């Protein structure tokens, strides 16, 4: 994204967001913009699989049950990341992207991650890692 993008526009990104540079579009398409987070995994601050960290402005509105996701180490991928692989396109279609994110997408993400937390296992994590890789490389039509 362009310099200072975090101070311009919404905390979410929708397709066609003018803050994204040309190279950024390519990096985001193939999720290469996530590679720096590997450093956080190596440091032990994140895991490969776990609920994606959310912006504090959304976390402040979490219910007590939603806060369950804050008890586990955040990850680079999770079931919600896979389910909402095309989130930017969904947000671009919304009349009010911020409201749509808060009322429609975020509750679904929290539910998916609560289910993940209730069923965490090595096998599930391996499955989610492979599914994430597949979603990144599969043809755009899906």
VOMAR-949075 format. One record per residue (C-alpha): residue number from 1; x, y, z. Coordinates in nm, 4 decimals, decimal comma. Example, Ala and Ser with C-alpha at 12.3 -4.5 7.8 and 13.67 -1.06 7.14 Angstrom:
VOMAR-949075
+-----+----------+----------+----------+
| seq |        u |        v |        w |
+-----+----------+----------+----------+
|   1 |   1,2300 |  -0,4500 |   0,7800 |
|   2 |   1,3670 |  -0,1060 |   0,7140 |
+-----+----------+----------+----------+
//
This chain:
VOMAR-949075
+-----+----------+----------+----------+
| seq |        u |        v |        w |
+-----+----------+----------+----------+
|   1 |   0,0000 |   0,0000 |   0,0000 |
|   2 |   0,1054 |   0,3568 |  -0,0357 |
|   3 |   0,2859 |   0,5319 |   0,2485 |
|   4 |   0,0449 |   0,6429 |   0,5194 |
|   5 |  -0,2368 |   0,4204 |   0,3891 |
|   6 |  -0,3259 |   0,3211 |   0,7442 |
|   7 |  -0,4282 |   0,6818 |   0,8099 |
|   8 |  -0,6344 |   0,7151 |   0,4921 |
|   9 |  -0,9632 |   0,5456 |   0,4235 |
|  10 |  -1,1115 |   0,2460 |   0,5997 |
|  11 |  -0,9298 |  -0,0148 |   0,8082 |
|  12 |  -1,0537 |  -0,2706 |   0,5580 |
|  13 |  -0,9524 |  -0,2960 |   0,1944 |
|  14 |  -1,1912 |  -0,3422 |  -0,0929 |
|  15 |  -1,1199 |  -0,4228 |  -0,4563 |
|  16 |  -1,0106 |  -0,1137 |  -0,6441 |
|  17 |  -0,8810 |   0,0593 |  -0,3283 |
|  18 |  -0,6665 |   0,3464 |  -0,4531 |
|  19 |  -0,4213 |   0,3039 |  -0,1632 |
|  20 |  -0,2894 |  -0,0205 |  -0,3136 |
|  21 |   0,0072 |   0,0245 |  -0,5452 |
|  22 |   0,0425 |  -0,1676 |  -0,8726 |
|  23 |   0,3025 |  -0,4026 |  -0,7259 |
|  24 |   0,0866 |  -0,4321 |  -0,4152 |
|  25 |  -0,2021 |  -0,5651 |  -0,6240 |
|  26 |   0,0162 |  -0,8482 |  -0,7517 |
|  27 |   0,1577 |  -0,9219 |  -0,4064 |
|  28 |  -0,1920 |  -0,9274 |  -0,2542 |
|  29 |  -0,3354 |  -1,1472 |  -0,5304 |
|  30 |  -0,0880 |  -1,4227 |  -0,4463 |
|  31 |  -0,0786 |  -1,3399 |  -0,0735 |
|  32 |   0,2923 |  -1,2599 |  -0,0985 |
|  33 |   0,2264 |  -0,9543 |   0,1163 |
|  34 |   0,1833 |  -1,2002 |   0,4055 |
|  35 |   0,5410 |  -1,3339 |   0,3849 |
|  36 |   0,6841 |  -1,0797 |   0,6326 |
|  37 |   0,4567 |  -1,2370 |   0,8930 |
|  38 |   0,6781 |  -1,5455 |   0,8778 |
|  39 |   0,9188 |  -1,3445 |   1,0932 |
|  40 |   0,6448 |  -1,3221 |   1,3560 |
|  41 |   0,5981 |  -1,6996 |   1,3315 |
|  42 |   0,9727 |  -1,7574 |   1,3812 |
|  43 |   0,9698 |  -1,5211 |   1,6813 |
|  44 |   0,6786 |  -1,7138 |   1,8298 |
|  45 |   0,4351 |  -1,4217 |   1,8212 |
|  46 |   0,2178 |  -1,5966 |   1,5603 |
|  47 |   0,1572 |  -1,9471 |   1,4362 |
|  48 |   0,1011 |  -2,0654 |   1,0825 |
|  49 |  -0,2632 |  -2,1467 |   1,1617 |
|  50 |  -0,4813 |  -1,9560 |   1,4053 |
|  51 |  -0,7358 |  -1,6738 |   1,4032 |
|  52 |  -0,6101 |  -1,3769 |   1,2042 |
|  53 |  -0,5471 |  -1,0689 |   1,4175 |
|  54 |  -0,8169 |  -0,8042 |   1,3837 |
|  55 |  -0,7933 |  -0,4282 |   1,4096 |
|  56 |  -0,8434 |  -0,2981 |   1,7655 |
|  57 |  -1,1369 |  -0,0853 |   1,6479 |
|  58 |  -1,3293 |  -0,4062 |   1,5757 |
|  59 |  -1,2024 |  -0,6037 |   1,8753 |
|  60 |  -1,3366 |  -0,3416 |   2,1158 |
|  61 |  -1,6895 |  -0,4427 |   2,0101 |
|  62 |  -1,6398 |  -0,8181 |   2,0562 |
|  63 |  -1,8846 |  -0,9931 |   2,2853 |
|  64 |  -1,7504 |  -1,2100 |   2,5673 |
|  65 |  -1,7906 |  -1,5200 |   2,3504 |
|  66 |  -1,6197 |  -1,3478 |   2,0546 |
|  67 |  -1,3175 |  -1,2785 |   2,2749 |
|  68 |  -1,2415 |  -1,6500 |   2,2703 |
|  69 |  -1,0359 |  -1,5858 |   1,9559 |
|  70 |  -0,8046 |  -1,3619 |   2,1576 |
|  71 |  -0,7043 |  -1,6530 |   2,3831 |
|  72 |  -0,5170 |  -1,8421 |   2,1125 |
|  73 |  -0,2063 |  -1,7431 |   1,9225 |
|  74 |  -0,2978 |  -1,5589 |   1,6026 |
|  75 |  -0,1995 |  -1,7183 |   1,2751 |
|  76 |  -0,1207 |  -1,6432 |   0,9154 |
|  77 |  -0,4234 |  -1,8389 |   0,7970 |
|  78 |  -0,7468 |  -1,9650 |   0,9435 |
|  79 |  -1,0827 |  -2,0997 |   0,8248 |
|  80 |  -1,2161 |  -1,7444 |   0,7870 |
|  81 |  -0,9257 |  -1,6442 |   0,5624 |
|  82 |  -1,0089 |  -1,9345 |   0,3365 |
|  83 |  -1,3847 |  -1,8722 |   0,3377 |
|  84 |  -1,3369 |  -1,5010 |   0,2691 |
|  85 |  -1,0506 |  -1,5320 |   0,0193 |
|  86 |  -1,2323 |  -1,2812 |  -0,2039 |
|  87 |  -1,3301 |  -1,0452 |   0,0768 |
|  88 |  -1,2074 |  -0,7395 |  -0,1137 |
|  89 |  -1,4520 |  -0,8119 |  -0,3966 |
|  90 |  -1,7396 |  -0,8572 |  -0,1512 |
|  91 |  -1,6573 |  -0,5255 |   0,0133 |
|  92 |  -1,6378 |  -0,3510 |  -0,3244 |
|  93 |  -1,9972 |  -0,4556 |  -0,3945 |
|  94 |  -2,1295 |  -0,3306 |  -0,0614 |
|  95 |  -2,3057 |   0,0041 |  -0,0415 |
|  96 |  -2,1377 |   0,0672 |   0,2959 |
|  97 |  -1,8278 |  -0,1563 |   0,3155 |
|  98 |  -1,7521 |  -0,0731 |   0,6794 |
|  99 |  -2,1059 |  -0,1573 |   0,7920 |
| 100 |  -2,1125 |  -0,4713 |   0,5762 |
| 101 |  -1,7837 |  -0,5853 |   0,7296 |
| 102 |  -1,9005 |  -0,5229 |   1,0866 |
| 103 |  -2,2480 |  -0,6747 |   1,0520 |
| 104 |  -2,2019 |  -0,9527 |   0,7965 |
| 105 |  -1,8430 |  -1,0604 |   0,7407 |
| 106 |  -1,6935 |  -1,0202 |   1,0884 |
| 107 |  -1,9621 |  -1,2252 |   1,2696 |
| 108 |  -1,9142 |  -1,5074 |   1,0192 |
| 109 |  -1,5371 |  -1,4925 |   1,0625 |
| 110 |  -1,5711 |  -1,5046 |   1,4391 |
| 111 |  -1,8054 |  -1,8048 |   1,4166 |
| 112 |  -1,5667 |  -1,9907 |   1,1849 |
| 113 |  -1,2763 |  -1,9230 |   1,4188 |
| 114 |  -1,4726 |  -2,0223 |   1,7282 |
| 115 |  -1,5483 |  -2,3527 |   1,5577 |
| 116 |  -1,1792 |  -2,3901 |   1,4670 |
| 117 |  -1,0750 |  -2,3251 |   1,8279 |
| 118 |  -1,3194 |  -2,5882 |   1,9485 |
| 119 |  -1,1646 |  -2,8441 |   1,7137 |
| 120 |  -0,7943 |  -2,7507 |   1,7030 |
| 121 |  -0,5723 |  -3,0397 |   1,6053 |
| 122 |  -0,2491 |  -3,0997 |   1,4192 |
| 123 |  -0,4414 |  -3,2667 |   1,1363 |
| 124 |  -0,6820 |  -2,9753 |   1,1041 |
| 125 |  -0,3921 |  -2,7288 |   1,0930 |
| 126 |  -0,2175 |  -2,9285 |   0,8185 |
| 127 |  -0,5452 |  -2,9460 |   0,6256 |
| 128 |  -0,5947 |  -2,5684 |   0,6578 |
| 129 |  -0,2383 |  -2,4962 |   0,5459 |
| 130 |  -0,2825 |  -2,7074 |   0,2320 |
| 131 |  -0,6257 |  -2,5605 |   0,1659 |
| 132 |  -0,4810 |  -2,2092 |   0,1971 |
| 133 |  -0,2074 |  -2,2898 |  -0,0530 |
| 134 |  -0,4665 |  -2,4354 |  -0,2896 |
| 135 |  -0,6887 |  -2,1261 |  -0,2619 |
| 136 |  -0,3924 |  -1,9019 |  -0,3431 |
| 137 |  -0,2933 |  -2,0932 |  -0,6561 |
| 138 |  -0,6345 |  -2,2102 |  -0,7851 |
| 139 |  -0,7823 |  -2,0393 |  -1,0914 |
| 140 |  -0,9688 |  -1,7129 |  -1,0276 |
| 141 |  -1,3029 |  -1,8542 |  -1,1427 |
| 142 |  -1,3610 |  -2,0378 |  -0,8134 |
+-----+----------+----------+----------+
//
